[in-house]
Amino acid sequence: MDQVIDQVAEFEDVRRAVVRTLRELGIEDDGSFPLYETILCDQNRSGRRYQCDDVRAVWFSGRDTIEFFSGDGEFLCAASVNQDPLAAAIAAA
């Protein structure tokens, strides 16, 4: 049961990081924020794919990185799941 709770917490961390990064990319939450989530699963790996407007984000379980792509497949950026936004702002300064 603890493993399930840990996985749910991990998915919530990923979702928060996706929303944070989408805002940093200029996609604002207007109250309807259509964030679609898809579970990815095959024999070798699992993860999540998120879609909002014309931006896709992909995260694989066990990795700390989420990769963001435009609608035409262009790589936009990578974000850390566990990066503290305040620490990121300090590092960027």
C-alpha positions as a Markdown table, in Angstrom:
| # | Residue | x | y | z |
|---|---|---|---|---|
| 1 | Met | 0.0 | 0.0 | 0.0 |
| 2 | Asp | 2.9 | 2.4 | 0.8 |
| 3 | Gln | 4.3 | 1.9 | -2.7 |
| 4 | Val | 1.0 | 3.0 | -4.3 |
| 5 | Ile | 0.9 | 6.1 | -2.1 |
| 6 | Asp | 4.5 | 6.9 | -3.1 |
| 7 | Gln | 3.6 | 6.5 | -6.8 |
| 8 | Val | 0.6 | 8.8 | -6.5 |
| 9 | Ala | 2.7 | 11.4 | -4.7 |
| 10 | Glu | 5.3 | 11.1 | -7.5 |
| 11 | Phe | 2.6 | 11.6 | -10.2 |
| 12 | Glu | 1.4 | 14.7 | -8.3 |
| 13 | Asp | 5.0 | 16.1 | -8.2 |
| 14 | Val | 5.3 | 15.5 | -12.0 |
| 15 | Arg | 2.0 | 17.2 | -12.7 |
| 16 | Arg | 3.0 | 20.2 | -10.6 |
| 17 | Ala | 6.3 | 20.5 | -12.5 |
| 18 | Val | 4.5 | 20.3 | -15.8 |
| 19 | Val | 2.1 | 23.0 | -14.9 |
| 20 | Arg | 4.9 | 25.2 | -13.5 |
| 21 | Thr | 6.9 | 24.8 | -16.7 |
| 22 | Leu | 3.9 | 25.4 | -19.0 |
| 23 | Arg | 3.5 | 28.7 | -17.2 |
| 24 | Glu | 7.1 | 29.5 | -17.7 |
| 25 | Leu | 6.6 | 28.8 | -21.4 |
| 26 | Gly | 3.9 | 31.4 | -21.5 |
| 27 | Ile | 0.8 | 29.2 | -21.2 |
| 28 | Glu | -1.3 | 30.8 | -18.6 |
| 29 | Asp | -4.0 | 29.2 | -16.5 |
| 30 | Asp | -7.2 | 31.0 | -17.4 |
| 31 | Gly | -9.3 | 28.8 | -15.1 |
| 32 | Ser | -9.9 | 26.2 | -17.8 |
| 33 | Phe | -6.3 | 25.0 | -18.2 |
| 34 | Pro | -6.9 | 22.0 | -20.4 |
| 35 | Leu | -4.2 | 19.7 | -19.3 |
| 36 | Tyr | -4.7 | 16.2 | -20.8 |
| 37 | Glu | -2.7 | 13.3 | -19.2 |
| 38 | Thr | -2.0 | 9.9 | -20.8 |
| 39 | Ile | -0.5 | 6.9 | -19.1 |
| 40 | Leu | 2.4 | 5.4 | -21.1 |
| 41 | Cys | 3.2 | 1.8 | -20.6 |
| 42 | Asp | 5.0 | -0.9 | -22.5 |
| 43 | Gln | 7.2 | -3.9 | -21.7 |
| 44 | Asn | 10.2 | -1.9 | -20.8 |
| 45 | Arg | 9.1 | 1.4 | -19.3 |
| 46 | Ser | 6.2 | 3.5 | -18.1 |
| 47 | Gly | 5.5 | 7.2 | -17.7 |
| 48 | Arg | 3.1 | 10.0 | -18.5 |
| 49 | Arg | 2.4 | 12.3 | -21.4 |
| 50 | Tyr | 0.8 | 15.6 | -20.9 |
| 51 | Gln | -0.8 | 17.8 | -23.6 |
| 52 | Cys | -1.8 | 21.5 | -23.2 |
| 53 | Asp | -2.6 | 23.7 | -26.2 |
| 54 | Asp | 0.2 | 22.9 | -28.7 |
| 55 | Val | 2.8 | 21.8 | -26.1 |
| 56 | Arg | 3.5 | 18.1 | -25.1 |
| 57 | Ala | 5.4 | 17.0 | -22.1 |
| 58 | Val | 6.8 | 13.5 | -21.6 |
| 59 | Trp | 8.1 | 11.9 | -18.4 |
| 60 | Phe | 9.3 | 8.4 | -17.8 |
| 61 | Ser | 9.0 | 6.7 | -14.4 |
| 62 | Gly | 12.3 | 6.7 | -12.5 |
| 63 | Arg | 13.6 | 9.8 | -14.2 |
| 64 | Asp | 13.7 | 13.3 | -12.7 |
| 65 | Thr | 13.4 | 15.0 | -16.1 |
| 66 | Ile | 10.3 | 16.1 | -18.0 |
| 67 | Glu | 10.9 | 16.9 | -21.7 |
| 68 | Phe | 8.7 | 19.5 | -23.5 |
| 69 | Phe | 8.0 | 19.6 | -27.2 |
| 70 | Ser | 6.0 | 21.9 | -29.5 |
| 71 | Gly | 3.2 | 20.6 | -31.6 |
| 72 | Asp | 5.5 | 20.0 | -34.6 |
| 73 | Gly | 7.9 | 18.0 | -32.4 |
| 74 | Glu | 10.5 | 20.6 | -31.7 |
| 75 | Phe | 12.3 | 20.2 | -28.4 |
| 76 | Leu | 11.4 | 23.2 | -26.2 |
| 77 | Cys | 13.1 | 22.5 | -22.8 |
| 78 | Ala | 13.6 | 20.0 | -20.1 |
| 79 | Ala | 12.5 | 20.5 | -16.5 |
| 80 | Ser | 13.3 | 18.7 | -13.2 |
| 81 | Val | 10.4 | 17.1 | -11.4 |
| 82 | Asn | 11.9 | 18.0 | -8.0 |
| 83 | Gln | 13.4 | 21.4 | -8.7 |
| 84 | Asp | 12.4 | 24.0 | -6.2 |
| 85 | Pro | 11.2 | 27.1 | -8.1 |
| 86 | Leu | 13.0 | 29.4 | -5.7 |
| 87 | Ala | 16.3 | 27.5 | -6.2 |
| 88 | Ala | 15.8 | 27.5 | -9.9 |
| 89 | Ala | 15.3 | 31.3 | -9.9 |
| 90 | Ile | 18.5 | 31.8 | -7.8 |
| 91 | Ala | 20.5 | 29.5 | -10.1 |
| 92 | Ala | 19.3 | 31.4 | -13.2 |
| 93 | Ala | 20.3 | 34.8 | -11.8 |
